[in-house]
């Protein structure tokens, strides 16, 4: 999905308090990530630095896709993303009210 926006530390999210991980009506991306890091650490057997890897740099792993291709090494990471309700309109490459850039070339061709 091309309309995804991955949140930075400074981005601010406003939502219902009872739906927010921080319990506030607004939170920065950093506050959300810190709270999620705490929840992952507290509710798992992971050491704090290993829990942090899931949210920052990614945790080393291997992936075997169901459609095949064998094992692939990489990292798994939890990220916050925002998906707008209304997609951003795409701009046409060539304005519809202007002539084609090829019109000048066509005018010099003898057919």
C-alpha positions as CSV (number, residue, x, y, z in Angstrom):
1,X,0.0,0.0,0.0
2,X,1.6,3.2,-1.1
3,X,-0.3,5.5,1.2
4,X,1.4,4.1,4.3
5,X,3.2,6.7,6.5
6,X,5.8,5.2,9.0
7,X,5.8,7.4,12.1
8,X,8.9,9.2,13.2
9,X,9.7,10.0,16.9
10,X,8.4,13.5,16.5
11,X,5.1,12.7,14.8
12,X,2.0,13.2,17.0
13,X,-0.9,10.8,17.1
14,X,-4.3,11.9,18.5
15,X,-6.8,9.1,19.4
16,X,-9.2,8.0,22.1
17,X,-7.4,7.6,25.5
18,X,-8.9,4.2,26.0
19,X,-7.4,3.0,22.6
20,X,-3.9,4.5,23.1
21,X,-1.0,2.5,24.5
22,X,0.1,5.4,26.6
23,X,-3.3,6.2,28.0
24,X,-3.2,9.8,26.8
25,X,-5.3,11.5,24.1
26,X,-2.1,12.5,22.2
27,X,1.3,10.7,22.0
28,X,4.4,11.1,19.9
29,X,5.8,8.3,17.9
30,X,8.7,8.0,20.4
31,X,6.2,7.7,23.3
32,X,4.3,5.0,21.5
33,X,7.5,3.1,20.7
34,X,8.8,3.4,24.3
35,X,5.5,2.0,25.7
36,X,5.4,-0.8,23.2
37,X,9.0,-1.7,24.0
38,X,8.1,-1.8,27.7
39,X,5.1,-4.0,26.9
40,X,7.1,-6.4,24.8
41,X,9.8,-6.6,27.5
42,X,7.4,-7.0,30.4
43,X,5.2,-9.6,28.7
44,X,8.0,-11.8,27.3
45,X,11.0,-13.7,28.5
46,X,13.3,-11.4,26.4
47,X,16.1,-9.4,27.8
48,X,15.5,-5.6,27.5
49,X,18.0,-5.2,24.7
50,X,16.4,-8.1,22.7
51,X,12.9,-6.7,23.2
52,X,14.2,-3.3,22.0
53,X,15.6,-5.0,18.8
54,X,12.1,-5.9,17.7
55,X,11.2,-2.2,17.6
56,X,14.5,-0.5,16.6
57,X,16.9,-2.3,14.4
58,X,14.9,-5.6,14.0
59,X,15.6,-9.0,15.5
60,X,17.7,-11.4,13.3
61,X,15.7,-14.3,11.9
62,X,15.1,-16.5,8.9
63,X,11.9,-16.6,6.8
64,X,10.4,-19.4,4.8
65,X,7.7,-18.1,2.6
66,X,4.7,-20.4,1.9
67,X,4.9,-19.9,-1.8
68,X,8.5,-21.2,-1.8
69,X,12.0,-19.8,-2.4
70,X,13.8,-21.4,0.5
71,X,15.0,-19.8,3.7
72,X,15.9,-16.1,3.6
73,X,17.9,-14.4,6.3
74,X,16.9,-11.0,7.5
75,X,15.3,-9.1,10.4
76,X,11.8,-8.8,11.8
77,X,10.7,-5.5,13.1
78,X,7.5,-3.9,14.6
79,X,6.7,-0.5,13.2
80,X,3.9,2.0,13.7
81,X,2.3,3.0,10.4
82,X,-0.5,5.4,9.7
83,X,-2.8,4.6,6.8
84,X,-5.0,7.5,5.8
85,X,-8.8,7.0,5.4
86,X,-8.6,9.0,2.1
87,X,-5.7,8.0,-0.2
88,X,-3.5,10.8,-1.5
89,X,-4.6,11.7,-5.0
90,X,-1.9,10.9,-7.6
91,X,-0.8,13.6,-10.0
92,X,-0.9,12.8,-13.7
93,X,2.5,12.8,-15.4
94,X,1.2,14.9,-18.2
95,X,-1.5,17.5,-17.5
96,X,-4.7,16.5,-19.3
97,X,-5.3,20.1,-20.5
98,X,-1.9,20.4,-22.3
99,X,-0.6,19.2,-25.6
100,X,1.4,16.0,-25.8
101,X,5.2,16.5,-25.5
102,X,5.4,14.5,-28.8
103,X,3.3,17.0,-30.8
104,X,6.4,19.1,-31.7
105,X,8.2,16.0,-33.0
106,X,5.1,14.8,-34.9
107,X,4.8,18.2,-36.7
108,X,8.3,17.7,-38.2
109,X,7.6,14.2,-39.6
110,X,6.6,13.8,-43.2
111,X,4.1,11.0,-43.6
